[in-house]
Amino acid sequence: MQALLQIEGYLTKEPETRVFGENEVLNFTVAHTPRVKKGGEWVDADTMFIECSFWGRQGKSFGTLATTGSSVFVSGILTQDSYETKQGEKRTSLRLNVKNGGVSSTRESRAASNGPGSVTPNETFLESTPF
């Protein structure tokens, strides 16, 4: 069984492209900070860092749009890799093999493209969403 995951967050650094023969893969990390309700107040929980790999033309296209700090959404199959450190410690890492993704529109980019004081129809809804 495969674990499917969809996540929204921010790129932690510039995506890195690697070439394997005729195939290209874009590697990047998405940081996601969930919001949780504590004592009737919404607060930030611990930030999760998800390593991602996006293969092929879609990955290449994603890489032309996404830069450090970009708000992104990605979905794909979560995989687990086991490895051993130089000190002999066994570790496990999670990686999202991205199937779909995109760069989100932020308030700043909407304002720049729509002019000062512009509000998109869903902006009020997005600001009131607790996550």
N, C-alpha and C positions, 0 to 999 in steps of 0.2 A: 504494500500500500504506500502511496506517495502522499506526503504532507504538502498541501497547497497553501501558500501564504501570500497575502497582499499587505503591503506596508507603505506608509507615507512618512517621509522624513526629509532630512537635509543631507546633501553630499558633504563628507568630511574633508575630502581633498580632490584634486583633479583626477578624473577617470584615467586609467592606464590601459592602453591597447597593446595586446600581444598577438603575434602572428605564429600560427602553427601550420606550416605548409601553405595551403590555400585558404585556411580558415583563420578568422580573426575573432578574438574575444576581448571584450571591454570589462575590466575589473574595477570595482569601486566599492565604497562603504557608505551605507545609509545609516544615519543616526536618527533614532525615533525616541521621543520622550512621551510616554503615556501620561494622561491626566487621570488622577484618582480622587475620589471624594473622601476626605478625612474630616470628621467632626462637622459636617455640613458645608465644608469649603473645598473647592477644587484646587489641588496642588500638583506639582510635577513629581512623578515617580522617577526611579532611576532610569537613565538613558540606556537604550539598547543600541548596540552597533552591529549591523548586519552586513557581512561580506557578500558581495554580489558578483555574478558573472553573467554577461549578456553577449551571446554569440551571434555572429552573422551580420547581415546588413542592418537589421533593426538595432543591434547593439552599436554599430558604427554611427548610425543616424542619431541615436540617443546621445552618444558621446560628443557630437557636434553641438548639441544644445545645452548639455549639462556641465556646469562648472562648480567649483568649490562654493558651498553655501546654497546651491540651487535647491528649491523645494521640488521633490520628485515623488512619484508613485511608481511602484514596481510590483509585479506579481509573478510567481513562478513556483518551482518545486524546491522545497527545503531538503538539503542533503546534509549528512553528517560524515565528517572525516576524522579518523583517528591517526595520531602520530606520536612520536616519542621525541622529547627534547634531547639536547646534547648531554644533559645531566641524567638522562634515563627516565625522566618522568613521563607518564602516559597522559596525553591530552586529547581533547576532542574539540573540533571546531565545527560551526554550522555555516553553511553557504547557501545562498539563494540562487538557483539557476533560473535567471529571469527569462520569462516567455513574452511578457508585455511590460511596457513602461513608458513614462513620459515625464516631461517637466511641467510642474504646476505653475499656474499664474499666481503671482503674489500681489498683494495690495500695491506695493511700490511700482511693479511693472505695469499694473492696470492703470494707475494714476498717470504714469509717464506716457502711456499710449493713448489714454482717453482724455487727458488734460487735467488741470487742477480741479479738485473738488468732485471729480467723477466718481460715481458709485455704480457698480454693476448690480443687476437685479438681485443676485444672491448674496451680496456682500454682508447685509445685515444678518441673514441666516448663518453664514459662515462664522461671523464674529460671535454669535450666541451659542454655537455648538461647543460643548465642553471637551472636545478632543481634538 
